[in-house]
Amino acid sequence: MQENLIRFITPLGLLAIFFGLLMGFLGSDWIGFLSQNWIIVKLFVVLVLFFYQIFCWKILKNLKSASHNWTGFKLRVFNEIPVLLLLIGIIAAVFKF
């Protein structure tokens, strides 16, 4: 099941990054846009989520080969990381701190 989920999520994440970059390139004031703190936080969150997805592929590969040392508790805690990151990104975009 986790393999199907990661195969479904990865293309959607790549599309989100592509369309986000496209919207940025279509904007006229890059310097003014990137000088805002909230967008820097948002871009950092996207970058961390990108590496999180890569690490998920690595975990899935290790689970298939049974050479992993992840307990169920560690995996559940690891699963909460993107939720916290997405909340940070949403708060940054809404409150524009």
N, C-alpha and C positions, 0 to 999 in steps of 0.2 A: 504494500500500500504506500509506503514512504517513497518508493521509487516512482510510482505514478504521480504522486503529489509533487515531487521535485521536478519531474518532467513537465508538469502543467504550470508550475510557478515560474520556472526559469525563463521561458519565452515571454511571459507577461511582464516580468521584471525588466528584461531587456527592452521590450517595447516602451515601458514607462520611462526608462532612461533615455531612449532615442527621442521620444516625443518631448520630454523635458528639455533636452538639449536643443531640439528644433525650435521650441518656443523661445528659448534663450537666444538663439542665433537670429530669430526674426525680430527680437527686441532691438530698439535703437540705441539705448544708453547702457552699454555693458559696464562701464566704469562705475557709474552711479548705482547700478543694480548690485554689482559685486562688492561695493563698499558698505553695504548694509549688513549688520551683524546677523540678523535672522537668516539671511540666505546663505551665509557662510556656515551657520549651524546646520541648516537643512542639507546643504551639499555634503557636509561631513557625515551626516546621518546616512545619506544615500551611499557614500563611499564605504562606510562601515557595514551597511547591509549587503553591499556587493561582495565584500570579503567574507561576510557571514555565510552567504550562499555558497561561495567556493568551499568554505570549511564544511558546510553541510554535505556537499558532494564527497569530500574526503571521509567524513564519518560514515556515509552510506557505503562507500567502497570498503571501509574497514569492517562494517557490519556484515557485508556479504562474505568476506573472507574469514570471519570469526576471529580476527586478530585485534579486537578492541578491548579497552579497559573501562568503558563507559558504563556506569551503573544506571539503573532506571531513574534514580533521583538526579544524577548529573544531567541526563538527557532532558528531564522535565525542567530543570533550572535553565539549561541552555536554550530550551524552547521559549522561555520568557524574554530573552534578550531582544528579539526583534519587536516585541510589543512595547517594551520600554523605549526603544529607539524611535519607533513610530510615534509614540506619544510626545517625545521630545521634539520631533519634527513638526508635528501638528501644533504644539504649543508655540513653537518658534514662528510658524507661519501665521497663526491667528493673532498673537499678541505683538508680533514684530518688535521684539526687544532688541 
